[in-house]
Amino acid sequence: MPVTKYNIVKSSKAVKTPAYVKEIYGKIYENEKLSRFLDDERIVSLMTWGFQKRLVDDLVKEISTNSKVLQLGCTFGKQIEAVAEKIGAYGKYVIEDVCPQQLDRCRSKEIYQKISFRSHNAARSWTEKYDVVICYMLLHELPPTTKTKVINNALNSVEEGGKVIFVDYHNPSKWNLLRYLIKPFNRLYQPFAESMWKRDIETYAKDKECFLWRKKTYGGKMYQKLVAVRQIPNYEKPKAKDSFY
Ligand SMILES: C[S@@+](CC[C@H](N)C(=O)[O-])C[C@H]1O[C@@H](n2cnc3c(N)ncnc32)[C@H](O)[C@@H]1O
């Protein structure tokens, strides 16, 4: 179905790019040419061993039309467009990033509805609440303290019934041969990625019990989608014998 395209961008004062972004990923994120090359869906698909489409499709399924959505970090490929299309013209889509070059790259993307781009470090808390918070392939880039802050800030920004969707690396099965290829690559180029193998995302949550956690893995457990839905406080599921029938 054709959708009206109008692109209203909200600008904000740029935040300082953290050292880990500059030192480790800066060569990519601060390089406009390289970023635009990596923005190609076919390249992203290659880099994710063909799983990008499934991951994005499964992310989009979690989001309802007209919702108010916050995304932490810009991404390559069609992920942003897919989410924007699902939210529709009457929802709200906010994307925050610490890297001005990445915000600029995504501003120029073809988008289907109003997106607000903000310069903000997700490790610093915010007060606004959302129906959905997306954390797509961000956690594996973060040092431990930042990761804890980002996860808890994301969880704190949804109210009852709201959800946080984490899509990221997972500890691949022992029989997954890619495991042995990825390990040296991660150690060389993505120093914080292996922490995703060693510790489950929910163990970083300060109020883990306030959420219902649901996980799905992909590609021999190489990737995961973890959804945390905030529960209604003191809500007890009715027991079978309490049922009217
Ligand atoms: C979300 S990941 C996505 C990259 C991934 N390879 C992809 O496209 O699937 C990378 C983005 O997160 C941003 N980022 C890193 N740390 C951040 C933080 N603390 N707060 C907000 N954005 C952050 C980076 O500047 C970068 O644009």
Ligand as a Chemical Component Dictionary entry (heavy atoms), coordinates in Angstrom:
data_LIG
# 
_chem_comp.id                   LIG 
_chem_comp.type                 NON-POLYMER 
_chem_comp.pdbx_formal_charge   0 
_chem_comp.three_letter_code    LIG 
# 
loop_
_chem_comp_atom.comp_id 
_chem_comp_atom.atom_id 
_chem_comp_atom.alt_atom_id 
_chem_comp_atom.type_symbol 
_chem_comp_atom.charge 
_chem_comp_atom.model_Cartn_x 
_chem_comp_atom.model_Cartn_y 
_chem_comp_atom.model_Cartn_z 
_chem_comp_atom.pdbx_ordinal 
LIG C1  C1  C 0  22.889 0.348  16.746 1  
LIG S1  S1  S 1  24.464 -0.088 16.281 2  
LIG C2  C2  C 0  24.128 -0.682 14.660 3  
LIG C3  C3  C 0  25.260 -1.125 13.864 4  
LIG C4  C4  C 0  25.036 -2.499 13.300 5  
LIG N1  N1  N 0  26.197 -2.984 12.720 6  
LIG C5  C5  C 0  23.809 -2.587 12.379 7  
LIG O1  O1  O 0  23.539 -1.738 11.553 8  
LIG O2  O2  O -1 23.080 -3.547 12.520 9  
LIG C6  C6  C 0  25.489 1.244  16.003 10 
LIG C7  C7  C 0  25.010 2.677  16.270 11 
LIG O3  O3  O 0  24.822 2.873  17.654 12 
LIG C8  C8  C 0  25.404 4.131  18.006 13 
LIG N2  N2  N 0  25.742 4.117  19.432 14 
LIG C9  C9  C 0  26.791 3.532  20.037 15 
LIG N3  N3  N 0  26.766 3.758  21.367 16 
LIG C10 C10 C 0  25.647 4.486  21.619 17 
LIG C11 C11 C 0  25.062 5.024  22.788 18 
LIG N4  N4  N 0  25.630 4.871  23.988 19 
LIG N5  N5  N 0  23.918 5.737  22.669 20 
LIG C12 C12 C 0  23.333 5.917  21.461 21 
LIG N6  N6  N 0  23.842 5.431  20.314 22 
LIG C13 C13 C 0  24.978 4.721  20.379 23 
LIG C14 C14 C 0  26.595 4.270  17.073 24 
LIG O4  O4  O 0  26.988 5.618  16.926 25 
LIG C15 C15 C 0  26.056 3.669  15.787 26 
LIG O5  O5  O 0  25.463 4.611  14.958 27 
# 
loop_
_chem_comp_bond.comp_id 
_chem_comp_bond.atom_id_1 
_chem_comp_bond.atom_id_2 
_chem_comp_bond.value_order 
_chem_comp_bond.pdbx_ordinal 
LIG C1  S1  SING 1  
LIG S1  C2  SING 2  
LIG S1  C6  SING 3  
LIG C2  C3  SING 4  
LIG C3  C4  SING 5  
LIG C4  N1  SING 6  
LIG C4  C5  SING 7  
LIG C5  O1  DOUB 8  
LIG C5  O2  SING 9  
LIG C6  C7  SING 10 
LIG C7  O3  SING 11 
LIG C7  C15 SING 12 
LIG O3  C8  SING 13 
LIG C8  N2  SING 14 
LIG C8  C14 SING 15 
LIG N2  C9  SING 16 
LIG N2  C13 SING 17 
LIG C9  N3  DOUB 18 
LIG N3  C10 SING 19 
LIG C10 C11 SING 20 
LIG C10 C13 DOUB 21 
LIG C11 N4  SING 22 
LIG C11 N5  DOUB 23 
LIG N5  C12 SING 24 
LIG C12 N6  DOUB 25 
LIG N6  C13 SING 26 
LIG C14 O4  SING 27 
LIG C14 C15 SING 28 
LIG C15 O5  SING 29 
# 
